[in-house]
Amino acid sequence: MSRAAKALAIPAALLVAAEIAIRLSGTTSLAVAPPSSVVMALLAALGDGTMLAATRDTLACAFGGLIVGGAIGLVLGLLFGLVRPLDRLMELTVEAIRPIPSVALIPIGMLSLGFGYGFEIAIVAFACVWTMLIMTRAAIAGIEPRLLEVSRALRLSTHQRIFKIVIPAALPRIIVALRLAAGFALVVAVTVEIAANPQGLGYGILIAQQSLSPQLMLAYLLWIGLVGYGLNVLLSLAQQRLLGRAAMVEVRQ
Amino acid sequence: MGRADLHGLAGQNACAAGPTAIEFQNVDLSYSGKPILADLSLAVGKGEIVCIIGPSGCGKTTALRVAGGLVQPGSGSVTVGGKPITGPRRDVAIVFQDYGKALLPWRTAAGNVSLALEAAGTPVRERKDRIHVLLEKVGLHGHADKYPTEMSGGMQQRLQIARCLAQEPSVLLMDEPFGALDAMTRQTLQDETLSIVAETGATVFFVTHDLEEAIYLGDRVIGLLPNPGRIGTIARVDLPRPRNQLETREMPEFLRLRRTLFDFIEKAEG
């Protein structure tokens, strides 16, 4: 038996067992559905376009928030990493705001921004800022001191030092931060949709639950898992493609 | 073994004949109250190769860092080419021991040499030829597109030397540059360094813990004493140049110097 077949054997057996058990028991539970009807529901929702529209909304908000929050976090992280006095000055402020769970801002966001993309993007952005900020700052602090000494010895200008030494040296870790933040972005986007915002995959799963349709609810769950997995694979590929040598350095470290 | 007259030199001006390239004048330096260098005065002549030896903690690397402008002395001054050192200068190049950390892993060999040219503001169209010449000079022709991680230790150190030569330095500060290399590579690089220096006429301040390397390379070998770092001995090396790994190392004068310096180190450590 090949490795792939071995790896798939247990999940496949469990799915078959679930199918048989649910069919035989004749359960009327609203939390479970036979795997075959989940797949049928998924295909139907994909076919009529509702699932794809919901995916578009969720990804638009997740990426929008990731771009806005990631950019703010990156710039602040670079600033704090490069200008130590500024880092100390801002430390209390950052540490006071950072622990606020992003989803706790949903009520305020709803009141001030109303439903829709802006509100959801703002909450996702808040969640992404801190991951990027903290990890970018740490990436800069972790740069090999000898490299900075080389930049002094060669008399690189501040501009050259930042763009030729600091950013390339910190880049592998910044990319890891971006991948982590992307994971958070999807989680927070779906959470905001379940809790408040009437759009996207989170809202879809909520409506399926409320319309007593467990197969559709589970189909959404399965789809969100696939989207998350796809996103991670995509970012991982992008990391290798874009960075090449720098990504390999990170692996060696 | 003439130990008395060796120690008589401690604290005195160690002058070189001819024009001076590097001059330490009464340099004192301490880190958080602990004296590292005490009243260090030393002159290195233009084109001279001076090797610094001494037990660990004698401040030999610190002295090199002061000369490179990476550290400011507490009192006293260091001048290079007659001008006081207030920070790193382009005419003073530093070869670090840990070549693996001193090279940019995301740049190829050519890219690493290019960094020094970019810093100096060399026009883009001139860089390619300069890089080619520099890599050829250190025996890395044909390796321009390799990344440091694809190179052996000896090749990486050659690359760092090429980057330093790109600064067109009048002074080369070398901090145990071959300490991490195997014996054969070390000897090859010693000879290559000597021929490069002979070609460029650069002054060399060479820190090492290898006595034989110090004698083999140097015009003078200066032994430092620890706690605080100060000059303990100065040995003039009157061995003919060009030097030869076999013949030079078998000469009676080489062996005599090795014995003298070995005794010095043993006493300094004890």
Interface residues (C-beta under 8 A of the other chain):
Chain A: E144 R146 L147 E149 V150 R152 A153 L154 R155 L156 S157 Q160 K164 I165 P168 A169 L171 R245 A246 M248 V249 R252
Chain B: G68 L70 G87 P88 R89 R90 A93 I94 F96 D98 K101 A102 L104 P105 W106 L115 A116 E118 A119 Y147 T149 R163 Q167
